[in-house]
């Protein structure tokens, strides 16, 4: 699935680059988007987008990977800045191979970690090779 198929408000209809996309995109249109690695392997899809409400930044995309018909689904919080929008193929790219993603810190839908915990956040950013931004999760 891609953001154009979920575009109920016509955000991406104009092909002359007027309007908000792709510099500004609707969060609802991004949920369900495919994520591929640079080896052209399908490594999951975006299940949720986590916003740092205090700072106004997108913190993570929660990816689903490894399920067969919804069974054995494992979720991964990937720093938003680790993803790159591939406008040509209408998907996101993540610079990781399947084996490394399978071994990434993940969780199931009934046992979410505290995504706002600074230590956890630092560990996740380090795993994906992304530098955390300052001021994360301020109260």
C-alpha positions, 0 to 999 in steps of 0.5 A, a space after each residue: 500500500 502507498 500514500 496515494 491510495 490512502 489520499 482521501 483529501 486529495 493531498 497528492 493528486 496534483 502532479 505539478 508539485 503544488 500543494 503540500 506533498 511530499 514535503 508535508 504529508 498527512 499522517 493517516 496516508 502514511 500508515 500502511 505504507 510499505 518499507 523496503 531496504 536498499 536491497 529491494 526487499 520488503 521489510 514491513 509496513 508502517 503500523 503507527 506514527 509516534 509523535 513527540 507532542 511536547 516538541 512537535 517532532 515525529 519520533 518513530 514509525 512503528 513497523 511490522 515485520 515477520 508476520 504470516 497472516 498476522 501471526 507472529 507479528 513483531 513491531 519495531 520502533 524505528 527513528 523517523 529520521 532513519 526512513 527515507 521517502 522513495 517518491 518514485 516507488 511510493 514507499 519508504 526505504 530503511 538502510 538495514 538488511 533483513 537479518 539485522 531487522 529481525 535481531 533489532 529490539 522489538 516488541 509485540 502489540 500487547 507489550 509496548 516499551 516506554 517509547 518516551 524513556 530516554 535510555 531506551 530512545 538512545 539505544 534505539 537510535 544507536 541501533 539504527 545509526 541515527 543521532 537522537 535530537 535534543 529536547 526529546 520528550 520534554 514535559 
